[in-house]
Amino acid sequence: MMRVMTMRGVPRLLIFVLLVSVSLVPINGDEGLLESQDTYQSSGTPPVIDSIIIADYDEFSVGNFTGTEFSHLNLSVKLNEVESIVEGNLTVDFYNDDPVPFSRIPFHLYPSGMLYDSRQGNITILNVTTMGNPAQELPYGVLWEQQLMWVNLTEALQPGERTEFHIEFITTLPDGLDRANVHGEDGSQSRIYTFSSSYPIPCVYDKFDGWNTDPYVGFGDPFYIDMAFYDFCVNTPDGMTVAATGELIGSDSDGESTTYHFDPILPVREVTFSASRHYQVESGNVNGVTVSSFYLPDSQPEWEDDVLEWAILTLTLLNETYGVYPYSTLNIVEQHAFYGGMEYPCQVYMTRGALESVRAGSLYPEFLELVVVHEVAHQWWSQLVGDDSIDWGFLDEGLTCWSHNYYGEVYYSDWEYLQYYRYLDTVRTHHEEFGVGSVINQSNYERPELVGYIDYTKAPLILEKLRVEIGHEKFVESLSHFFKQNYFEIATLPDLQEAFEFVCGQDMDWFFLPWFDNPFLPDYSFAGVVYNWTDDTLTVTIEDLNEDLNLYSYSQRVPVRVYGYYNEILLDEIVWINSTTTFVLSVSTQPAEVSLLYDGYILVDLISYDVDSLSTQSIRFVGTPSLTEFWGSIPMEFVAAFAVTGVVWILAFYVLRKRSLRDAA
Ligand SMILES: [Zn+2]
């Protein structure tokens, strides 16, 4: 998702603090275990990381899923335009790919959790039946508060087995500005029906939480969905244009309504459709993918040509950078909602609200491009590589934000091009401004008020920091490796770290533990600067004042500059600072000031974003200066005064001598 940001970068989204806690299993690592990058480099043999053959990627990316089992869902829906309801039939052929038997299966019923004005969203379950003939009713229970339905199976479903049943339901689309809604007027050619996460969706079972039955939440994205093969039929009154997940493989009209048959061909996490009598459509093709934009007539000035172009540029770049987008369609669709945009498989949304904010001047013009690029990038991060976007939401948003900034770097030569507020400035001053720490590696439940900041700003900045430390090629290769390893699967932060360890050939705890798990950035201070006259060494001790507040010690490279008495630069060097660190520099003449330079991607707590260094003139001198140093240590003013005085003395002596000789003669 992309939020609409206000002037200070604070999400406009209402934050509902839910008094719910989930068990997020802490990631690996021993407290205090840390060595710097250079320690690893000098320690000889890097740890051996097992290489895993990326066989699934090679097969899946060309559409070959032979021998791999997924659930199959057949979804048929019929839109009632007048009543804003959708009648649905869902056939679930559920495959148990988990190591435990199930006697019942939970389904999310999200629409009742979505924002509404006067018509609340809802899914009413009409019946759940077996597939036999005659069909038999299966017992089920609906938990309204949890937006959940449990379907009880007639017998336990063993690992590796399948079971099939049918669910008949009616969805009421809410009238708010949330992910699913009906909004706008036909009179002004703005009415849109958006059906998103609006049918019973099977929950995910995992080793962390068992069944993930989290209800819809108002902070971050609440979704966590397994891949499944889908068949998707959408019936709407004639005269509507339908944008949906998958390839349109046929349509059939009975004179009043038309049924459109969509097929994503390959597994997807869910399906969505949006319908309007007013959509205008543009299409293009890139590497066999039909890219289409669907927008309202009034939005044409901003949407025409540009949206399609941004999407195609993103698709091209990320295909080359990470790996293949394997589907045959990708839609960018206009909708009404409170946020900037939202991602679904093969279809992403950009909102009319984002466009109106840009027109009103409350958002910068590049915001529309940002939304399109961001949502398309989610096809790689959250769709093809899925995650639990509540417990690990920083992972898909962090990678997606890093990717949309990378688009800025490639096409506009600036990684910060799409950042209205520099991530770097925001992160370095966040503690000063808000007085709180911010741990990235936490469930959104544990820090709902910080989701906007951590997932969308701090997480991508830490990824960029990682690129700075290991270099562009290894960084991108690691992301591509991570993508291919977890293609069509679910990933976590340890999986990302593992990919970096594989590509870099070394343990990466030194980076991942402090930067993802510490609440505070380093706050450096000069604990001692000593210049030794005898051997020309400058011994500098840097202390991290935040060290005791954090779990792990940081390691980062920081440029150090030493100035002489005339403000001349005596030395520029880059040093590793690993928590409290002492390093020794060779300086051939007496230093006057020592500075840590913060103008690069040095991550430190700052009181203001325009602070660009930390300096000290408090230098202690020890030892005995050599003769040259003694001369060198005499300020030039003294030398000049001394010289002038000398010349005056010589002249005076000469004049007096002359005079005494003349007097004598
Ligand atoms: Zn997003």
Residues whose N, C-alpha, C, O or C-beta is under 5 A from the ligand:
A	BS01	ZN	M1 M2 E397 T400
